[in-house]
């Protein structure tokens, strides 16, 4: 049987649509979630409900770790059987060591792999995978596709609203003083992963209602300036909040296509239950 030309590898921070889940050329390396000394592979050993229960009840906050090099070696060795080329699209290297593991594995396996730093996560990776598969169908090789996808990375935008600052505090990403002050003032910061792949502050706003309205304003402006046609809303066990945000956005931008999906368990560890993130491309 003739080899298929290109396989696509990603990690479990990506949001996989039904199309991507069923696609025979898409492969996923699971992020590792660690709780009380026990390791779980994201999407394989741990459900979202089980993770949120851990976050609510465990004294020690769960942690995450990139897939180890051996996991990637296993994936790439298996792909050699059926593919000539591989495109690997991963979570931002500023947020995870996943790309480092993937690169280290490539050095041990004789296969042509293009590794792409998404400089983001979740639905941003989704759009890159979908575009890559489309280009592969058009007959482009992995190097041509990778060049186009790296250009697309620079146009990825996102806004993130956390329900609580608790996970940032528990995970050591916020000082105790900032946590107390933020809670007392009911601060609901709007965050974003910038073009450099790092998580940063967009605005500090008091009250979730005001933060939500501000997100709608920012999306409306971007849609007008860049003719955005589609956005995606990711939520951490907060579908009602996601649907309410969808309704608000559509009231301002009626022709916009909006899709909703869950944040992966590995991302929920850091964002916390109730978090909302919006992704789009310009």
N, C-alpha and C positions, 0 to 999 in steps of 0.2 A: 504494500500500500504506500502511495506517495506521501512524503512528509507534508504536513501543513506548514505554511510559511512562518506565521508569527503567533506567539503566545503572549498573553498579557498577564503580568503578575502585579498584585497590589497587596495591601495589608488590611487588617480588619478595622482600621479607623475609617475606611471608605464606606460610603453608603451604597449598598448594592441593590439596585432595582431588581424586579423580577426578571427583566431581560438579562441583566448582567449575571444574576445567580444561575440562570439556565444556560448561559452561553458556554459552549464547550471549550473556548479558547481563553477563558478568564480563570485565574487561579489566585487563591488568597492565603497569605501567611498570617496566622493569628497572633495578635498582640497578647502578651502574657499579663494576667492580673494576679497580684499577690495579696493574700489576706491571711493574717496570722500564721505566716510561714508556709502556707499552702499555695501552690501555683495552679492557675486555671488558664486554659487557652480560650481567648475571647471567641464567642459564637459557637464554641464546641463544648466546653465543660461547664459553662456558666450562662444561665439565662439572665435577661435584663431584670426580671422580677427578683431573682436571687441576689443580684448585685445591689439593687436599691435597698433590699432588706439588710444587707451587710453595711451599707453606708449609714442607714438609720440606727442600727443596733450595735455595731462593733465600736469599741473604744478606739481602736487603732484604725485609721483610715486605710482602705485598700490602696495599693500602689500598682503601677504598671511597669512593664519592661518590654523592650523590643524582642521580636522573635530572635532566637540565637542563630549563630552562623550555621550550625548543623541543620536547622530547620530549612534554611534557604538552600543549602547544599543539596538536601533531599529533593526539594522542589525542582531545582535546576537540573539535577541528574535525571529525574524522571522526564523532564521536558525534552531532554536530548533524544529520547526515543522517537518523538513525533514531530518535533519542530526544528526549523533551521535558525530562527531568530526569536529573541524575547525582548519585550518592552516592559520594564518594571516601573510602576508609578507609585510613589510612597508619600506618607505623611511628612510634613516639613522636617528637615534635618535640625532645625532650631528647637523643635518640640519633642523629638524622639531620636534614638540611635538606630532606628530601623534601617535607614539607608546605609549606615556603616556596616551592619550585619549583611545586608544584601550585597554590597560591594565586596566584602571579604569572601563571601561564598562564590562570587563570580570568578575570583582569582583561583579558585580550586576546581572549577568545572570548565571544561572545554566547550563553551557555547557562546554565541554572539548575543550579548545582552546590552541594551541601552537602558540606563537607570535615570529616571527623571524625578527631581525634587519638586513636588507639587507646591511647595511653600505654603501649604494649607492642609486641609483634611476634609473628611466627610463628603458632602456633595461636590466640593471642588474637584476631588479625585474622580467622582462619578462622571462629571462632564468631560474630564480628560480621557477616561476610559472609553466613553461613548464616541468621542471624536476619533480616538485612535482606531477603534474597531471599524468605524466608517471609512477612514483612510485606507485601512488594510483591505477592505472590500473593494476599494477603488484601484488596488494593485500597487500601492506605494510600499517600499521596503521599510524596515524598521528605522533606518537612519534618517530617511526622509520624514517619516512620521514623527520621530523624536524631535527633530528640528521645529516642526510645526507646533507640537505640543508645548515645547519650551517657550515659544512665543506666546502661546495661549495662556500659560501660567501667569504672565505679567498682567493680564486683564482680569484675573480672578479677584472678586470683592466679597467681603463678608462683614457682618455685624453680629455681635454676641451679647446676649443679656442673661445674666445669672439670676436665679431666683433668690439665692442666698450667698453670702460671702463665706459661709462656714467651710466649704470644701477647700477654698483657696487658703484659708487659715490653717485648717487641719493638715493640708498638704505642704505647709511650710512656705507658701508663696505670698503670704501676707503677714505682717507683724501683728502681735497681739493688740497694740495700741490702735493700729489702723482698723482692725476688725471691730473693736469696741466702738470706736468713733463712727465707723460706717454703719453699724447696726443702730446706734443711738440716733443718728441723723437719717436713717432709712435710705442710705445711699444705694442707688441701683446703677452701677457704672455700665456704660456701653463699651465693650471691648472689640478689638478686631485683630486678625492676623494680617500683618502688613505684607508688602511685596518682598520684604526680606525674610519672611517666614516666621517672624517673632510675634508673640502675643503682646499687644499694647493697649493703652487706654485711649478711647476716642473722646468720651465726655463723662463727667460725674454729674449725675442727675438725682434729685430727691424724688422718690416714689416711682413705682413700677409703671404706673399709668403714664407719667410724663416721659419716662424712658421709651416706652412703647410708641408713643406719639412721635417722639424724635426719630426713632428708627424708621417709621413710616415716612416722615419728611425727607430723610436722607435717601431712602430708596426712591421716592418720587422724583427727587432732583436728579439722581443718577439715571433713572429711566428716561427723563426728558433730554438729558445731555448726551446719552449714548444709545438711545433707541433700544433699551433692554426689552427683550420679548418674554423672558422666562426667569423665574427665581425659584429657589427651593428653601423650605423652612424645615430645619431639623429640630427635634425636641427631645428632652430627656424625661420621658414618662409624663409628658404634659400635652396630650393631644388637644384638649379643650383650649389651652392657651394658644397652641399653634393655629387652630382653626379660627380663633378670634382675631389673631394677627392677620391671617389670610383675608378675612372679611374686611378688616380695616384697610389693608393695602389695596384690595380690589375696589373699595369705595373711592380711592384716590386715583388708581390706575386700572380702569375697568378691563382693558384688553390684555392685561398681563396674565400669562400662564403661570400658575403657582402649584408646585407639588409639595407634599408634606411627607416626612419620613422620620424615623427615630435616630437619635444619636447612638452610636455604638456603645457598648458597655465600657470599652477601654477609654472612651472620651468622657462618659458620664462620671467616671472615677474622679476626674479633675473638675468638670463643670458642675457636678451636683444635680440632684433631682430638681426638675422644674426649669432647667436652663433652656433657652431658645437661641437658635442661630439661623441667620439668613444668608444665603449664598447666591451670587449671580456673576455673570461675565459681562465685560464691556468691550 
